Amino acid sequence: MGKRIEKLVLVTPFDSGIAGLSDAEQLVLLKGCVLCQITRDLDNESTKSKTDWRACKAELGVQVAVYTVDRADARVLEAIDRQAPAVCALAGGEYHLLLDEVALARCKGSVADFRGRLGFRASSLGLDL
């Protein structure tokens, strides 16, 4: 049995100034983010979370935090090599990169694919989700 994942951290490539943009401006930016394509209902012209993403978060059974790149903890940024979008896990007091931009892009916006890749990568690192 590996280290138990205590928290997942999703880091977007945006800075916190995105919150001050209009919904239309945010939508344009979010559509270009492979992580946002997984978590946001962009196909319906919405910046809100996808229904299946909300269900996935609940099923994971761990805290899921989302940060803009300028608000992420220094240890998170180190784990993701300062490259966002990315997903990392906190386990055993350390952050571990799970999915980088290339891996997220391979999900093609699919929450199910994301979940599968997340579980596979965690397992390959000896982490239990």
Secondary structure as GFF3:
##gff-version 3
##sequence-region A 1 129
A	DSSP	beta_strand	3	12	.	.	.	ID=ss1
A	DSSP	three_ten_helix	16	20	.	.	.	ID=ss2
A	DSSP	alpha_helix	23	31	.	.	.	ID=ss3
A	DSSP	alpha_helix	34	39	.	.	.	ID=ss4
A	DSSP	three_ten_helix	42	44	.	.	.	ID=ss5
A	DSSP	alpha_helix	51	60	.	.	.	ID=ss6
A	DSSP	beta_strand	63	68	.	.	.	ID=ss7
A	DSSP	alpha_helix	74	79	.	.	.	ID=ss8
A	DSSP	beta_strand	86	91	.	.	.	ID=ss9
A	DSSP	beta_strand	94	99	.	.	.	ID=ss10
A	DSSP	alpha_helix	101	106	.	.	.	ID=ss11
A	DSSP	alpha_helix	111	124	.	.	.	ID=ss12
A	DSSP	beta_strand	127	128	.	.	.	ID=ss13
###
